[in-house]
Amino acid sequence: MDLQELVAPDHTALCIVECQNGVVGPESSMPAVAEAVAGAGLLPRLGGLAVAARSAGVRVVHSTFHSRADLWGGNRNSRLFAAGRKADVQQLVGTPAVQPAPELGFDPDVDVVLPRSHGLSADSGSGLSAMLRNEGTTTVVVVGVTLNLAIPNTVFDLVNAGFQVVVPTDGSVATAEGYGDQVLAHSLAYVSTLTDVATLSEAWLRA
């Protein structure tokens, strides 16, 4: 399918996964993630993509993670979740840690923040796929962190839910050198359309 048609604004949403202060910012509960994001210059690039999306009328959805102050209901069934519970920075409801990173240019008048409280996917209990379907969305562009876990899980869930998924290869990072390229080439390329941020932004700016 032609990319311009695939990401036409009338049926496309941009999903930015876990690019929140407490994950990708200076005070992160996951320093390796924040370091990878900074090293790749990811946030300014995604900020530019979000500008292009808004200018074209593409809905920008910030898929964040947050927890109750007592951590009730959160996962306990993996090393990742156990480490998160012990981290100095907690992703607590209503705190700056769960707010979208400032580089993304969050616009409260048009952007949507859709948090989840458990799981590894942006669609895990958040209602994301149901809400997108209600709005007539058929294509979802997935960016953010990380290619280790949340991005593949989100892509697989959206594909399983019947959406076309587009993944910019420079729109996310992994915490191990070279691993992200492997995930893109040997997993996500089989189930989604790969492109890059510049090409996608140009498609929206031409729309």
Long-range contacts (C-beta under 8 A, 24 or more apart in sequence): 1-164, 1-193, 3-166, 3-193, 3-195, 3-199, 3-200, 3-203, 4-203, 4-206, 4-207, 6-139, 6-164, 6-166, 6-193, 7-58, 7-139, 7-141, 7-166, 7-200, 7-203, 7-204, 8-139, 8-207, 9-56, 9-57, 9-58, 9-204, 9-207, 10-57, 10-136, 11-136, 11-137, 11-138, 11-139, 12-58, 12-137, 12-138, 12-139, 12-140, 12-141, 13-58, 13-59, 13-60, 13-61, 13-132, 13-135, 13-137, 13-139, 13-140, 13-141, 14-49, 14-50, 14-53, 14-58, 14-59, 14-60, 14-61, 14-140, 14-141, 14-143, 15-61, 15-63, 15-122, 15-128, 15-140, 15-141, 15-142, 15-143, 15-144, 15-154, 16-46, 16-50, 16-60, 16-61, 16-62, 16-63, 16-100, 16-104, 16-143, 16-144, 17-63, 17-122, 17-142, 17-143, 17-144, 17-145, 17-150, 17-151, 17-154, 17-172, 18-63, 18-64, 18-65, 18-122, 18-144, 18-145, 18-146, 18-150, 19-43, 19-46, 19-62, 19-100, 19-101, 19-104, 19-144, 19-145, 20-62, 20-64, 20-65, 20-91, 20-97, 20-98, 20-99, 20-100, 20-101, 21-96, 21-97, 21-98, 21-99, 21-100, 21-101, 22-89, 22-90, 22-91, 22-95, 22-96, 22-97, 22-98, 23-65, 23-91, 23-97, 23-145, 24-101, 24-145, 25-97, 25-101, 27-89, 27-97, 28-89, 29-84, 29-87, 29-88, 29-89, 29-90, 29-91, 29-97, 30-87, 32-175, 33-145, 33-146, 33-173, 33-175, 36-145, 36-146, 36-173, 36-174, 36-175, 37-145, 37-173, 39-173, 40-170, 40-173, 42-145, 42-171, 42-172, 42-173, 43-101, 43-103, 43-104, 44-103, 45-170, 45-171, 45-197, 46-103, 46-104, 46-143, 46-144, 46-171, 46-197, 47-103, 47-104, 47-105, 48-197, 48-201, 49-143, 49-168, 49-171, 49-197, 49-200, 49-201, 50-104, 50-105, 50-111, 51-105, 52-200, 52-201, 52-204, 52-205, 53-141, 53-204, 54-107, 54-110, 54-111, 55-204, 55-205, 56-204, 56-205, 56-207, 57-207, 58-141, 58-204, 59-110, 59-111, 59-112, 59-135, 59-137, 60-107, 60-110, 60-111, 60-112, 61-111, 61-112, 61-113, 61-114, 61-128, 61-132, 62-100, 62-104, 62-106, 62-111, 62-112, 62-113, 62-114, 63-114, 63-115, 63-116, 63-122, 63-126, 63-128, 63-144, 63-154, 64-91, 64-98, 64-99, 64-100, 64-113, 64-114, 64-115, 64-116, 65-91, 65-98, 65-115, 65-116, 65-117, 66-91, 66-92, 66-93, 66-98, 66-115, 66-116, 66-117, 67-91, 67-92, 67-93, 67-117, 68-92, 68-93, 68-117, 69-93, 73-117, 73-118, 74-117, 74-118, 75-118, 75-119, 80-149, 119-153, 120-149, 120-150, 120-153, 121-150, 121-153, 121-154, 121-156, 121-157, 122-150, 122-154, 122-157, 123-154, 123-157, 123-158, 123-161, 124-153, 124-157, 128-158, 129-157, 129-158, 129-161, 129-163, 132-163, 133-161, 137-163, 138-163, 138-164, 139-163, 139-164, 139-165, 139-166, 140-164, 140-165, 140-166, 141-165, 141-166, 141-167, 141-168, 141-171, 141-200, 142-166, 142-167, 142-171, 142-172, 142-192, 143-167, 143-168, 143-171, 143-172, 143-197, 144-171, 144-172, 145-172, 145-173, 146-172, 146-173, 146-174, 146-175, 146-180, 147-172, 147-173, 147-174, 147-179, 147-180, 147-183, 147-184, 148-174, 148-175, 148-176, 148-179, 148-183, 151-183, 151-188, 152-183, 152-187, 152-188, 155-188, 155-191, 155-192, 156-191, 159-191, 159-192, 164-192, 164-193, 165-191, 165-192, 165-193, 166-192, 166-193, 166-194, 166-195, 166-200, 167-192, 167-193, 167-194, 167-195, 168-194, 168-195, 168-196, 168-197, 168-199, 168-200, 169-194, 169-195, 169-196, 170-196, 170-197, 171-196, 171-197
